[in-house]
Amino acid sequence: MKIKIVSQLSILALIIGALSLAPVARAAETTPAGEGSSLSAKDKTFMKKAAKGGMMEVAMGKLAEEKGQSEDVKSFGKRMVTDHGKANDELKSIAAKKGVQLPGKEHTGKWTSDKAYMNAMVKDHEKDLAEFKEEASSGSDPDVKKFADNTAKVIQEHLDLAKEIQAKLQ
C-alpha cells in the first residue's frame, strides 16, 4: 500500500512538472528565431532611427535626382537612393532576424533648392555619422554593431562628397 501511494505521488509530481513546463516548450516552438533576443533598448532605438533616416535619404535622393539643377546634386541624389536603399535592405534583414519591427512609412520630402538640399545633407550626415560610430563602438548586438560600423564608412564618404558639392554651390 505504501509503495502504491509513493508511485502515485511520483506520477502526480511528474504530471505537474510536465504541465508547468508546457508553456515554455510551446513558446520555444512558436517563437520566431531571434525574437525576444537580447537586443538592448539602445540597439532597438538605433535600428528604428537608422531605418527612418535611411528612408528619408532615399526619398530626398529621388527628389534631388528629379528636381536638382546641378549634375553634381542629381548624381549625389542618385547615390543616396542606391547606397541608403542597400543599407535599408540590410537593416530590414537584421531586424527580421532579431524580431524588431522597423517603421514602414516612407518619408516624403519637399524640394526647395540644390543649396538647401546639400546644406541639409551635410548636417544630416554629420549627425548620422556620430550616431553610427557610437553604435559601432558601444552597441551590444554584434550584428547591429557590424552594420553600424560598415554603414558609418559609407556615411563618411557621403559627408565628404556632400561638403565638396556644398562648397561648389556657395
DSSP file (Angstrom, degrees, kcal/mol; ACC not computed):
  #  RESIDUE AA STRUCTURE BP1 BP2  ACC     N-H-->O    O-->H-N    N-H-->O    O-->H-N    TCO  KAPPA ALPHA  PHI   PSI    X-CA   Y-CA   Z-CA
    1    1 A M     >        0   0    0      0, 0.0     4,-1.9     0, 0.0     5,-0.2   0.000 360.0 360.0 360.0 -43.3    0.0    0.0    0.0
    2    2 A K  H  >  +     0   0    0      1,-0.2     4,-2.1     2,-0.2     5,-0.2   0.896 360.0  49.6 -62.0 -41.9    2.8    2.4    0.9
    3    3 A I  H  > S+     0   0    0      1,-0.2     4,-2.6     2,-0.2    -1,-0.2   0.886 108.1  54.2 -65.1 -40.3    4.6    1.7   -2.4
    4    4 A K  H  > S+     0   0    0      2,-0.2     4,-2.3     1,-0.2    -1,-0.2   0.901 109.8  46.4 -62.4 -42.1    1.4    2.3   -4.4
    5    5 A I  H  X S+     0   0    0     -4,-1.9     4,-2.5     2,-0.2    -2,-0.2   0.905 112.8  49.6 -67.3 -42.7    0.9    5.7   -2.7
    6    6 A V  H  X S+     0   0    0     -4,-2.1     4,-2.3     2,-0.2    -2,-0.2   0.913 111.8  49.3 -62.9 -42.4    4.6    6.7   -3.4
    7    7 A S  H  X S+     0   0    0     -4,-2.6     4,-2.5     2,-0.2    -2,-0.2   0.921 111.7  48.0 -62.1 -45.0    4.2    5.6   -7.0
    8    8 A Q  H  X S+     0   0    0     -4,-2.3     4,-2.5     1,-0.2    -2,-0.2   0.893 112.0  49.6 -65.0 -39.4    1.0    7.6   -7.4
    9    9 A L  H  X S+     0   0    0     -4,-2.5     4,-2.5     2,-0.2    -1,-0.2   0.887 110.5  50.9 -65.5 -38.4    2.7   10.7   -5.8
   10   10 A S  H  X S+     0   0    0     -4,-2.3     4,-2.2     2,-0.2    -2,-0.2   0.921 111.5  46.9 -64.1 -44.0    5.7   10.3   -8.1
   11   11 A I  H  X S+     0   0    0     -4,-2.5     4,-2.4     2,-0.2    -2,-0.2   0.920 112.3  50.5 -63.9 -43.4    3.4   10.1  -11.2
   12   12 A L  H  X S+     0   0    0     -4,-2.5     4,-2.7     1,-0.2    -2,-0.2   0.903 109.3  51.1 -60.6 -42.6    1.5   13.1   -9.9
   13   13 A A  H  X S+     0   0    0     -4,-2.5     4,-2.5     1,-0.2    -1,-0.2   0.903 110.1  49.9 -62.4 -41.2    4.7   15.1   -9.4
   14   14 A L  H  X S+     0   0    0     -4,-2.2     4,-2.6     2,-0.2    -2,-0.2   0.907 111.4  48.4 -63.6 -42.5    5.8   14.2  -13.0
   15   15 A I  H  X S+     0   0    0     -4,-2.4     4,-2.7     2,-0.2    -2,-0.2   0.931 112.6  47.5 -64.2 -46.1    2.5   15.3  -14.4
   16   16 A I  H  X S+     0   0    0     -4,-2.7     4,-2.1     1,-0.2    -2,-0.2   0.915 113.1  49.4 -62.1 -42.3    2.6   18.6  -12.5
   17   17 A G  H  X S+     0   0    0     -4,-2.5     4,-1.3    -5,-0.2    -2,-0.2   0.916 111.9  48.2 -61.9 -43.9    6.2   19.2  -13.6
   18   18 A A  H  X S+     0   0    0     -4,-2.6     4,-1.1     1,-0.2     3,-0.2   0.903 111.1  50.6 -64.6 -41.7    5.3   18.5  -17.2
   19   19 A L  H  < S+     0   0    0     -4,-2.7     3,-0.2     1,-0.2    -1,-0.2   0.871 108.0  52.5 -64.9 -36.8    2.3   20.8  -17.1
   20   20 A S  H  < S+     0   0    0     -4,-2.1     4,-0.3     1,-0.2    -1,-0.2   0.793 112.9  45.1 -71.3 -26.2    4.4   23.6  -15.7
   21   21 A L  H  X S+     0   0    0     -4,-1.3     4,-2.3    -3,-0.2     3,-0.3   0.628  90.6  86.3 -89.3 -14.6    6.9   23.3  -18.5
   22   22 A A  H  X S+     0   0    0     -4,-1.1     4,-2.7    -3,-0.2     5,-0.2   0.892  86.8  50.7 -56.6 -45.4    4.4   23.0  -21.3
   23   23 A P  H  > S+     0   0    0      0, 0.0     4,-2.3     0, 0.0    -1,-0.2   0.891 110.9  50.3 -61.4 -36.1    4.0   26.8  -21.8
   24   24 A V  H  > S+     0   0    0     -4,-0.3     4,-2.1    -3,-0.3    -2,-0.2   0.924 111.8  47.1 -65.6 -44.1    7.8   27.2  -22.0
   25   25 A A  H  X S+     0   0    0     -4,-2.3     4,-1.8     2,-0.2    -1,-0.2   0.914 113.0  48.6 -64.7 -43.3    8.0   24.4  -24.6
   26   26 A R  H  X S+     0   0    0     -4,-2.7     4,-2.0     1,-0.2    -1,-0.2   0.902 110.5  51.4 -64.6 -39.8    5.2   25.8  -26.7
   27   27 A A  H  X S+     0   0    0     -4,-2.3     4,-1.7    -5,-0.2    -1,-0.2   0.904 109.1  50.3 -63.7 -40.5    6.7   29.3  -26.6
   28   28 A A  H  < S+     0   0    0     -4,-2.1    -1,-0.2     1,-0.2    -2,-0.2   0.863 111.6  49.2 -65.2 -35.3   10.1   27.9  -27.8
   29   29 A E  H  < S+     0   0    0     -4,-1.8    -1,-0.2     1,-0.2    -2,-0.2   0.851 119.3  36.2 -71.8 -34.1    8.3   26.1  -30.6
   30   30 A T  H  < S+     0   0    0     -4,-2.0    -2,-0.2    -5,-0.1    -1,-0.2   0.559  89.9 101.0-100.9  -9.1    6.3   29.1  -31.8
   31   31 A T  S  < S-     0   0    0     -4,-1.7     3,-0.1    -5,-0.2    -4,-0.0  -0.658  75.0-122.6 -80.4 123.6    8.8   32.0  -31.2
   32   32 A P    >   -     0   0    0      0, 0.0     3,-1.8     0, 0.0    -2,-0.1  -0.252  42.7 -81.5 -61.3 153.0   10.5   33.1  -34.5
   33   33 A A  T 3  S+     0   0    0      1,-0.3    66,-0.2     3,-0.0     3,-0.1  -0.308 115.9  11.4 -56.6 131.2   14.3   32.9  -34.5
   34   34 A G  T >  S+     0   0    0      1,-0.3     3,-1.8    -3,-0.1    -1,-0.3   0.136  89.9 134.9  90.2 -21.0   15.8   35.9  -32.8
   35   35 A E  T <  S+     0   0    0     -3,-1.8    -1,-0.3     1,-0.3    64,-0.2  -0.377  77.2  15.0 -66.6 138.7   12.5   37.2  -31.3
   36   36 A G  T 3  S+     0   0    0     62,-0.4    -1,-0.3    63,-0.2    63,-0.1   0.710  95.7 160.3  72.4  18.1   12.9   38.3  -27.8
   37   37 A S    <   -     0   0    0     -3,-1.8     2,-0.4    61,-0.6    -1,-0.1  -0.026  58.6 -89.2 -66.4 178.6   16.7   38.2  -28.3
   38   38 A S  S    S+     0   0    0     -3,-0.1     2,-0.2   102,-0.0    -1,-0.1  -0.020  71.2 147.6 -86.1  33.7   19.0   40.1  -26.0
   39   39 A L        -     0   0    0     -2,-0.4     2,-0.1    59,-0.2    -3,-0.0  -0.497  45.6-128.3 -66.5 134.1   18.9   43.3  -28.0
   40   40 A S     >  -     0   0    0     -2,-0.2     4,-2.2     1,-0.1     5,-0.2  -0.384  19.3-112.1 -77.0 162.4   19.2   46.3  -25.8
   41   41 A A  H  > S+     0   0    0      1,-0.2     4,-2.6     2,-0.2     5,-0.2   0.864 120.2  56.6 -61.0 -35.8   16.8   49.1  -25.9
   42   42 A K  H  > S+     0   0    0      2,-0.2     4,-2.5     1,-0.2    -1,-0.2   0.911 106.5  48.1 -63.4 -43.2   19.6   51.3  -27.2
   43   43 A D  H  > S+     0   0    0      2,-0.2     4,-2.5     1,-0.2    -2,-0.2   0.917 113.0  48.4 -63.4 -43.4   20.2   48.9  -30.2
   44   44 A K  H  X S+     0   0    0     -4,-2.2     4,-2.3     2,-0.2    -2,-0.2   0.916 112.0  48.8 -63.5 -43.4   16.5   48.8  -31.0
   45   45 A T  H  X S+     0   0    0     -4,-2.6     4,-2.5     2,-0.2     5,-0.2   0.915 111.0  50.9 -63.0 -42.9   16.2   52.6  -30.9
   46   46 A F  H  X S+     0   0    0     -4,-2.5     4,-3.0     1,-0.2     5,-0.2   0.939 109.8  50.1 -58.5 -47.6   19.3   52.9  -33.1
   47   47 A M  H  X S+     0   0    0     -4,-2.5     4,-2.2     1,-0.2    -2,-0.2   0.903 112.0  47.2 -60.2 -42.5   17.8   50.4  -35.6
   48   48 A K  H  X S+     0   0    0     -4,-2.3     4,-2.2     2,-0.2    -1,-0.2   0.907 114.4  46.0 -67.6 -41.8   14.5   52.3  -35.7
   49   49 A K  H  X S+     0   0    0     -4,-2.5     4,-2.8     2,-0.2     5,-0.2   0.900 112.3  51.4 -66.3 -40.3   16.2   55.7  -36.1
   50   50 A A  H  X S+     0   0    0     -4,-3.0     4,-2.5    -5,-0.2    -2,-0.2   0.893 110.6  48.8 -64.1 -39.5   18.5   54.3  -38.8
   51   51 A A  H  X S+     0   0    0     -4,-2.2     4,-2.2    -5,-0.2    -2,-0.2   0.930 112.9  46.7 -65.3 -45.3   15.5   52.9  -40.7
   52   52 A K  H  X S+     0   0    0     -4,-2.2     4,-1.8     1,-0.2    -2,-0.2   0.928 115.4  45.9 -63.0 -45.4   13.6   56.2  -40.6
   53   53 A G  H  X S+     0   0    0     -4,-2.8     4,-2.4     1,-0.2    -1,-0.2   0.887 110.8  53.4 -64.9 -39.3   16.7   58.2  -41.6
   54   54 A G  H  X S+     0   0    0     -4,-2.5     4,-2.0    -5,-0.2    -1,-0.2   0.894 108.0  49.8 -63.5 -40.5   17.5   55.8  -44.4
   55   55 A M  H  X S+     0   0    0     -4,-2.2     4,-2.5     1,-0.2    -1,-0.2   0.883 110.2  51.5 -65.0 -37.3   14.0   56.1  -45.8
   56   56 A M  H  X S+     0   0    0     -4,-1.8     4,-2.9     2,-0.2     5,-0.3   0.918 108.0  51.9 -64.3 -43.1   14.3   59.9  -45.7
   57   57 A E  H  X S+     0   0    0     -4,-2.4     4,-2.3     1,-0.2    -2,-0.2   0.904 111.3  47.2 -60.4 -41.8   17.7   59.8  -47.5
   58   58 A V  H  X S+     0   0    0     -4,-2.0     4,-2.2     2,-0.2    -1,-0.2   0.937 113.7  47.3 -65.3 -46.8   16.1   57.6  -50.3
   59   59 A A  H  X S+     0   0    0     -4,-2.5     4,-1.7     1,-0.2    -2,-0.2   0.924 116.3  43.3 -62.3 -45.5   13.1   59.9  -50.6
   60   60 A M  H  X S+     0   0    0     -4,-2.9     4,-2.5     1,-0.2    -1,-0.2   0.860 110.7  56.2 -69.6 -34.5   15.1   63.1  -50.7
   61   61 A G  H  X S+     0   0    0     -4,-2.3     4,-2.4    -5,-0.3    -1,-0.2   0.893 105.3  51.9 -62.3 -39.5   17.6   61.5  -53.1
   62   62 A K  H  X S+     0   0    0     -4,-2.2     4,-2.0     1,-0.2    -1,-0.2   0.908 110.1  48.9 -62.7 -41.8   14.8   60.7  -55.5
   63   63 A L  H  X S+     0   0    0     -4,-1.7     4,-3.6     2,-0.2     5,-0.4   0.902 110.0  51.5 -64.0 -40.5   13.7   64.4  -55.3
   64   64 A A  H  X S+     0   0    0     -4,-2.5     4,-1.9     1,-0.2    -2,-0.2   0.913 109.8  49.5 -63.5 -42.0   17.3   65.5  -55.9
   65   65 A E  H  < S+     0   0    0     -4,-2.4    -1,-0.2     1,-0.2    -2,-0.2   0.907 119.9  38.1 -60.2 -41.5   17.6   63.3  -59.0
   66   66 A E  H  < S+     0   0    0     -4,-2.0    -2,-0.2    -5,-0.2    -1,-0.2   0.918 131.5  21.2 -75.9 -47.8   14.3   64.7  -60.3
   67   67 A K  H  < S+     0   0    0     -4,-3.6    -3,-0.2    -5,-0.2    -2,-0.2   0.484  86.3 121.2-110.3  -5.5   14.5   68.3  -59.4
   68   68 A G     <  -     0   0    0     -4,-1.9    -4,-0.0    -5,-0.4    43,-0.0  -0.289  45.6-157.6 -62.6 145.7   18.1   69.1  -58.9
   69   69 A Q  S    S+     0   0    0      5,-0.0     2,-0.3     2,-0.0    -1,-0.1   0.798  74.1  66.6 -90.1 -34.9   19.6   71.9  -61.1
   70   70 A S  S  > S-     0   0    0      1,-0.1     4,-2.3     4,-0.0     5,-0.2  -0.665  76.1-137.6 -91.6 141.5   23.2   70.8  -60.8
   71   71 A E  H  > S+     0   0    0     -2,-0.3     4,-2.7     1,-0.2     5,-0.2   0.852 107.6  57.6 -63.3 -33.8   24.5   67.5  -62.3
   72   72 A D  H  > S+     0   0    0      2,-0.2     4,-2.4     1,-0.2    -1,-0.2   0.915 108.0  45.7 -61.5 -42.9   26.5   67.1  -59.0
   73   73 A V  H  > S+     0   0    0      2,-0.2     4,-2.7     1,-0.2    -2,-0.2   0.909 113.0  49.4 -68.0 -42.6   23.3   67.3  -57.0
   74   74 A K  H  X S+     0   0    0     -4,-2.3     4,-2.2     2,-0.2    -2,-0.2   0.921 113.1  47.2 -61.7 -43.7   21.5   64.9  -59.3
   75   75 A S  H  X S+     0   0    0     -4,-2.7     4,-2.1     2,-0.2    -2,-0.2   0.897 111.7  50.4 -64.9 -41.4   24.4   62.4  -59.1
   76   76 A F  H  X S+     0   0    0     -4,-2.4     4,-2.2     2,-0.2    -2,-0.2   0.925 109.5  51.5 -62.3 -44.8   24.6   62.8  -55.3
   77   77 A G  H  X S+     0   0    0     -4,-2.7     4,-2.1     1,-0.2    -2,-0.2   0.906 108.4  51.3 -58.6 -42.6   20.8   62.1  -55.0
   78   78 A K  H  X S+     0   0    0     -4,-2.2     4,-2.3     1,-0.2    -1,-0.2   0.899 109.1  50.6 -62.0 -40.6   21.1   59.0  -57.2
   79   79 A R  H  X S+     0   0    0     -4,-2.1     4,-3.1     1,-0.2     5,-0.4   0.873 107.3  54.0 -66.1 -35.9   23.9   57.7  -54.9
   80   80 A M  H  X>S+     0   0    0     -4,-2.2     4,-2.0     2,-0.2     5,-0.5   0.917 108.9  48.9 -62.8 -42.3   21.8   58.4  -51.8
   81   81 A V  H  X5S+     0   0    0     -4,-2.1     4,-1.3     3,-0.2    -2,-0.2   0.936 117.6  41.1 -62.0 -46.5   19.0   56.3  -53.4
   82   82 A T  H  X5S+     0   0    0     -4,-2.3     4,-2.1     2,-0.2    -2,-0.2   0.970 121.2  38.3 -67.0 -55.8   21.4   53.4  -54.2
   83   83 A D  H  X5S+     0   0    0     -4,-3.1     4,-2.3     1,-0.2    -3,-0.2   0.919 121.4  42.1 -67.5 -45.7   23.5   53.4  -51.0
   84   84 A H  H  X5S+     0   0    0     -4,-2.0     4,-2.7    -5,-0.4    -1,-0.2   0.830 112.0  56.1 -74.0 -29.7   20.8   54.1  -48.5
   85   85 A G  H  X<S+     0   0    0     -4,-1.3     4,-2.0    -5,-0.5    -1,-0.2   0.919 109.8  46.1 -62.5 -43.0   18.4   51.7  -50.3
   86   86 A K  H  X S+     0   0    0     -4,-2.1     4,-2.2     2,-0.2    -2,-0.2   0.923 113.7  48.0 -65.2 -44.7   21.0   48.9  -49.9
   87   87 A A  H  X S+     0   0    0     -4,-2.3     4,-2.7     1,-0.2    -2,-0.2   0.895 109.6  53.9 -63.1 -39.9   21.6   49.8  -46.2
   88   88 A N  H  X S+     0   0    0     -4,-2.7     4,-2.5     1,-0.2    -1,-0.2   0.915 108.7  49.0 -60.5 -43.0   17.8   49.9  -45.6
   89   89 A D  H  X S+     0   0    0     -4,-2.0     4,-1.9     2,-0.2    -1,-0.2   0.908 111.9  48.6 -63.7 -41.8   17.6   46.3  -47.1
   90   90 A E  H  X S+     0   0    0     -4,-2.2     4,-2.1     1,-0.2    -2,-0.2   0.909 111.8  49.1 -64.0 -42.2   20.4   45.1  -44.9
   91   91 A L  H  X S+     0   0    0     -4,-2.7     4,-2.9     1,-0.2    -2,-0.2   0.895 108.5  53.5 -65.3 -40.1   18.9   46.7  -41.8
   92   92 A K  H  X S+     0   0    0     -4,-2.5     4,-2.3     1,-0.2    -1,-0.2   0.898 108.3  51.1 -60.3 -40.1   15.5   45.1  -42.6
   93   93 A S  H  X S+     0   0    0     -4,-1.9     4,-1.8     2,-0.2    -2,-0.2   0.924 112.0  45.4 -64.1 -45.0   17.2   41.7  -42.8
   94   94 A I  H  X S+     0   0    0     -4,-2.1     4,-1.9     1,-0.2    -2,-0.2   0.925 112.5  51.9 -63.4 -44.5   18.9   42.1  -39.4
   95   95 A A  H  X>S+     0   0    0     -4,-2.9     5,-2.5     1,-0.2     4,-1.0   0.890 107.4  52.4 -61.0 -40.1   15.6   43.4  -37.9
   96   96 A A  H  <5S+     0   0    0     -4,-2.3     3,-0.4     1,-0.2    -1,-0.2   0.905 110.7  47.4 -63.2 -41.0   13.7   40.4  -39.2
   97   97 A K  H  <5S+     0   0    0     -4,-1.8    -1,-0.2     1,-0.2    -2,-0.2   0.832 116.7  43.8 -67.3 -32.2   16.2   38.1  -37.6
   98   98 A K  H  <5S-     0   0    0     -4,-1.9   -61,-0.6    -5,-0.1   -62,-0.4   0.487 111.2-117.1 -94.3  -4.2   16.1   39.9  -34.3
   99   99 A G  T  <5 +     0   0    0     -4,-1.0     2,-0.5    -3,-0.4    -3,-0.2   0.814  62.4 148.7  73.6  29.9   12.4   40.4  -34.2
  100  100 A V      < -     0   0    0     -5,-2.5     2,-0.7    -6,-0.2    -1,-0.2  -0.863  42.7-140.3-102.0 128.9   12.5   44.2  -34.3
  101  101 A Q        -     0   0    0     -2,-0.5     3,-0.1    -5,-0.0   -53,-0.0  -0.785  21.1-159.1 -88.4 114.8    9.6   46.0  -36.0
  102  102 A L        -     0   0    0     -2,-0.7   -54,-0.1     1,-0.1   -53,-0.0  -0.581  31.0 -89.8 -90.7 156.2   11.0   48.9  -38.1
  103  103 A P        -     0   0    0      0, 0.0    -1,-0.1     0, 0.0     0, 0.0  -0.381  37.2-167.2 -61.9 143.3    9.0   51.9  -39.2
  104  104 A G        +     0   0    0      2,-0.1     2,-0.5    -3,-0.1    -2,-0.0   0.575  50.7 103.4-111.6 -12.4    7.4   51.2  -42.5
  105  105 A K        -     0   0    0      1,-0.1     2,-0.2     0, 0.0   -50,-0.1  -0.605  68.6-131.6 -79.7 124.1    6.1   54.6  -43.6
  106  106 A E        -     0   0    0     -2,-0.5     2,-0.2     1,-0.1   -50,-0.1  -0.501  22.7-114.3 -75.7 141.2    8.3   56.1  -46.3
  107  107 A H        -     0   0    0     -2,-0.2     2,-0.4   -55,-0.2    -1,-0.1  -0.473  24.2-154.3 -72.5 140.0    9.4   59.7  -45.8
  108  108 A T        -     0   0    0     -2,-0.2     2,-0.2   -49,-0.0   -48,-0.1  -0.964  15.3-164.1-115.7 138.6    8.1   62.3  -48.2
  109  109 A G        -     0   0    0     -2,-0.4     2,-0.4   -50,-0.1   -53,-0.0  -0.653  16.6-128.9-118.7 172.8   10.1   65.4  -48.7
  110  110 A K        -     0   0    0     -2,-0.2     2,-0.4     0, 0.0   -47,-0.0  -0.983  20.9-137.7-123.3 132.7    9.8   68.8  -50.2
  111  111 A W        +     0   0    0     -2,-0.4     3,-0.1     1,-0.2   -51,-0.0  -0.764  33.5 155.5 -93.4 131.0   12.3   70.3  -52.6
  112  112 A T        -     0   0    0     -2,-0.4     2,-0.3     1,-0.4    -1,-0.2   0.704  62.1 -34.8-115.5 -53.8   13.4   73.9  -52.3
  113  113 A S     >  -     0   0    0      1,-0.1     4,-2.3   -45,-0.0    -1,-0.4  -0.988  48.8-104.9-164.5 164.3   16.8   74.2  -53.9
  114  114 A D  H  > S+     0   0    0     -2,-0.3     4,-2.6     1,-0.2     5,-0.2   0.920 120.4  50.7 -59.1 -44.2   20.1   72.5  -54.6
  115  115 A K  H  > S+     0   0    0      1,-0.2     4,-2.5     2,-0.2     5,-0.2   0.920 110.6  47.3 -63.1 -45.7   21.8   74.6  -52.0
  116  116 A A  H  > S+     0   0    0      1,-0.2     4,-2.3     2,-0.2    -1,-0.2   0.902 112.5  50.9 -63.4 -40.6   19.2   73.8  -49.3
  117  117 A Y  H  X S+     0   0    0     -4,-2.3     4,-2.4     2,-0.2    -2,-0.2   0.940 112.2  45.1 -62.4 -47.4   19.4   70.1  -50.1
  118  118 A M  H  X S+     0   0    0     -4,-2.6     4,-2.3     2,-0.2    -2,-0.2   0.877 111.6  52.4 -68.4 -36.4   23.2   70.0  -49.8
  119  119 A N  H  X S+     0   0    0     -4,-2.5     4,-2.2    -5,-0.2    -1,-0.2   0.926 112.1  46.7 -61.2 -43.1   23.2   72.0  -46.6
  120  120 A A  H  X S+     0   0    0     -4,-2.3     4,-3.0     1,-0.2     5,-0.2   0.882 110.6  52.9 -65.6 -37.9   20.7   69.5  -45.2
  121  121 A M  H  X S+     0   0    0     -4,-2.4     4,-2.5     2,-0.2     5,-0.2   0.887 109.4  48.1 -67.4 -38.6   22.7   66.6  -46.4
  122  122 A V  H  X S+     0   0    0     -4,-2.3     4,-2.1     2,-0.2    -2,-0.2   0.963 116.0  43.8 -63.5 -50.7   25.9   67.9  -44.7
  123  123 A K  H  X S+     0   0    0     -4,-2.2     4,-2.0     1,-0.2    -2,-0.2   0.928 116.5  46.7 -60.4 -46.7   24.1   68.5  -41.4
  124  124 A D  H  X S+     0   0    0     -4,-3.0     4,-2.9     1,-0.2    -1,-0.2   0.901 112.4  48.7 -65.2 -42.5   22.2   65.2  -41.6
  125  125 A H  H  X S+     0   0    0     -4,-2.5     4,-2.4    -5,-0.2    -1,-0.2   0.829 108.7  54.0 -71.2 -30.0   25.3   63.1  -42.4
  126  126 A E  H  X S+     0   0    0     -4,-2.1     4,-1.7    -5,-0.2    -1,-0.2   0.943 113.2  43.2 -63.8 -46.1   27.3   64.7  -39.7
  127  127 A K  H  X S+     0   0    0     -4,-2.0     4,-2.0     1,-0.2    -2,-0.2   0.932 115.9  48.0 -64.2 -46.9   24.6   63.8  -37.2
  128  128 A D  H  X S+     0   0    0     -4,-2.9     4,-3.0     1,-0.2     5,-0.3   0.901 107.6  55.4 -62.1 -42.0   24.2   60.3  -38.6
  129  129 A L  H  X S+     0   0    0     -4,-2.4     4,-2.4     1,-0.2     5,-0.2   0.917 108.3  48.4 -59.2 -44.1   27.9   59.6  -38.7
  130  130 A A  H  X S+     0   0    0     -4,-1.7     4,-2.1     1,-0.2    -1,-0.2   0.915 113.7  47.0 -62.3 -42.8   28.2   60.4  -34.9
  131  131 A E  H  X S+     0   0    0     -4,-2.0     4,-2.2     2,-0.2    -2,-0.2   0.900 113.2  47.7 -67.4 -41.0   25.2   58.1  -34.2
  132  132 A F  H  X S+     0   0    0     -4,-3.0     4,-2.5     2,-0.2    -2,-0.2   0.893 112.4  49.0 -68.9 -39.1   26.5   55.2  -36.3
  133  133 A K  H  X S+     0   0    0     -4,-2.4     4,-1.9    -5,-0.3     5,-0.2   0.901 110.3  52.1 -64.8 -39.8   30.0   55.5  -34.8
  134  134 A E  H  X S+     0   0    0     -4,-2.1     4,-2.6    -5,-0.2     5,-0.2   0.930 112.2  44.9 -60.9 -46.6   28.5   55.5  -31.3
  135  135 A E  H  X S+     0   0    0     -4,-2.2     4,-2.3     1,-0.2    -2,-0.2   0.902 111.0  54.0 -65.3 -40.6   26.5   52.3  -32.0
  136  136 A A  H  < S+     0   0    0     -4,-2.5    -1,-0.2     1,-0.2    -2,-0.2   0.856 117.6  36.5 -62.3 -34.6   29.5   50.6  -33.7
  137  137 A S  H  < S+     0   0    0     -4,-1.9    -2,-0.2    -5,-0.1    -1,-0.2   0.804 133.4  20.2 -90.2 -29.8   31.6   51.3  -30.6
  138  138 A S  H  < S+     0   0    0     -4,-2.6    -3,-0.2    -5,-0.2    -2,-0.2   0.360  87.1 118.3-127.1   8.3   29.1   50.8  -27.8
  139  139 A G     <  -     0   0    0     -4,-2.3    -4,-0.0    -5,-0.2    -3,-0.0  -0.255  54.5-142.7 -67.2 164.6   26.2   48.8  -29.1
  140  140 A S  S    S+     0   0    0      1,-0.1    -1,-0.1  -100,-0.0  -102,-0.0   0.720  76.6  75.5-103.9 -24.4   25.5   45.4  -27.5
  141  141 A D     >  -     0   0    0      1,-0.1     4,-2.7  -101,-0.1     5,-0.2  -0.788  68.4-148.1 -94.0 125.7   24.5   43.2  -30.5
  142  142 A P  H  > S+     0   0    0      0, 0.0     4,-2.2     0, 0.0     5,-0.2   0.844  97.2  50.7 -61.7 -35.1   27.3   42.1  -32.8
  143  143 A D  H  > S+     0   0    0      2,-0.2     4,-2.2     1,-0.2     5,-0.1   0.914 113.4  44.5 -69.0 -41.3   25.2   42.2  -36.0
  144  144 A V  H  > S+     0   0    0      2,-0.2     4,-2.6     1,-0.2    -1,-0.2   0.896 113.2  51.7 -68.8 -40.2   23.9   45.7  -35.3
  145  145 A K  H  X S+     0   0    0     -4,-2.7     4,-2.6     2,-0.2    -2,-0.2   0.915 110.3  48.5 -61.6 -43.2   27.4   46.9  -34.4
  146  146 A K  H  X S+     0   0    0     -4,-2.2     4,-2.8     2,-0.2     5,-0.3   0.918 111.5  49.8 -64.5 -43.5   28.8   45.5  -37.6
  147  147 A F  H  X S+     0   0    0     -4,-2.2     4,-2.6     1,-0.2     5,-0.2   0.935 112.4  48.2 -58.0 -47.0   26.0   47.1  -39.6
  148  148 A A  H  X S+     0   0    0     -4,-2.6     4,-2.1     2,-0.2    -2,-0.2   0.903 112.8  48.0 -62.1 -42.8   26.7   50.4  -37.9
  149  149 A D  H  X S+     0   0    0     -4,-2.6     4,-1.3     2,-0.2    -2,-0.2   0.941 114.7  44.4 -65.2 -48.2   30.4   50.2  -38.5
  150  150 A N  H  X S+     0   0    0     -4,-2.8     4,-1.1     1,-0.2     3,-0.2   0.903 116.0  47.1 -63.6 -41.4   30.1   49.3  -42.2
  151  151 A T  H  X S+     0   0    0     -4,-2.6     4,-2.7    -5,-0.3    -1,-0.2   0.830 103.2  62.8 -72.4 -31.5   27.5   51.9  -42.8
  152  152 A A  H  X S+     0   0    0     -4,-2.1     4,-2.3    -5,-0.2    -1,-0.2   0.877 100.2  54.7 -59.4 -36.8   29.5   54.6  -41.0
  153  153 A K  H  X S+     0   0    0     -4,-1.3     4,-1.6     2,-0.2    -1,-0.2   0.901 110.2  45.1 -63.7 -40.2   32.2   54.2  -43.6
  154  154 A V  H  X S+     0   0    0     -4,-1.1     4,-2.4     2,-0.2    -2,-0.2   0.895 111.1  53.1 -69.1 -40.9   29.7   54.9  -46.4
  155  155 A I  H  X S+     0   0    0     -4,-2.7     4,-2.8     1,-0.2    -2,-0.2   0.877 105.8  54.4 -62.6 -37.3   28.2   57.8  -44.4
  156  156 A Q  H  X S+     0   0    0     -4,-2.3     4,-2.5     2,-0.2    -1,-0.2   0.915 108.3  49.1 -62.0 -42.1   31.7   59.3  -44.1
  157  157 A E  H  X S+     0   0    0     -4,-1.6     4,-2.3     2,-0.2    -2,-0.2   0.920 111.8  49.1 -61.6 -43.6   32.1   59.1  -47.9
  158  158 A H  H  X S+     0   0    0     -4,-2.4     4,-3.0     2,-0.2    -2,-0.2   0.916 110.5  50.6 -61.4 -43.7   28.7   60.8  -48.3
  159  159 A L  H  X S+     0   0    0     -4,-2.8     4,-2.5     2,-0.2     5,-0.2   0.927 110.4  48.5 -62.1 -45.7   29.6   63.5  -45.9
  160  160 A D  H  X S+     0   0    0     -4,-2.5     4,-1.8     1,-0.2    -1,-0.2   0.924 115.2  44.9 -60.4 -44.5   32.9   64.2  -47.7
  161  161 A L  H  X S+     0   0    0     -4,-2.3     4,-2.5     2,-0.2     5,-0.2   0.899 111.4  52.9 -67.0 -41.4   31.1   64.3  -51.1
  162  162 A A  H  X S+     0   0    0     -4,-3.0     4,-2.7     1,-0.2    -2,-0.2   0.903 109.2  49.2 -61.8 -41.6   28.3   66.5  -49.7
  163  163 A K  H  X S+     0   0    0     -4,-2.5     4,-2.3     2,-0.2    -1,-0.2   0.886 110.2  51.7 -64.6 -38.3   30.8   69.0  -48.3
  164  164 A E  H  X S+     0   0    0     -4,-1.8     4,-1.5    -5,-0.2    -2,-0.2   0.935 114.2  41.8 -63.9 -46.5   32.5   69.1  -51.7
  165  165 A I  H  X S+     0   0    0     -4,-2.5     4,-1.6     1,-0.2    -2,-0.2   0.893 111.9  55.9 -68.3 -39.1   29.3   69.8  -53.6
  166  166 A Q  H  X S+     0   0    0     -4,-2.7     4,-0.8    -5,-0.2     3,-0.2   0.910 105.9  51.4 -59.1 -43.0   28.1   72.2  -50.9
  167  167 A A  H >< S+     0   0    0     -4,-2.3     3,-0.6     1,-0.2    -1,-0.2   0.874 107.4  53.2 -63.0 -37.8   31.3   74.3  -51.4
  168  168 A K  H 3< S+     0   0    0     -4,-1.5    -1,-0.2     1,-0.2    -2,-0.2   0.836 108.5  50.5 -64.8 -32.2   30.8   74.4  -55.1
  169  169 A L  H 3<        0   0    0     -4,-1.6    -1,-0.2    -3,-0.2    -2,-0.2   0.607 360.0 360.0 -84.0 -11.7   27.3   75.8  -54.6
  170  170 A Q    <<        0   0    0     -4,-0.8    -1,-0.2    -3,-0.6    -2,-0.1   0.496 360.0 360.0 -70.4 360.0   28.3   78.6  -52.3
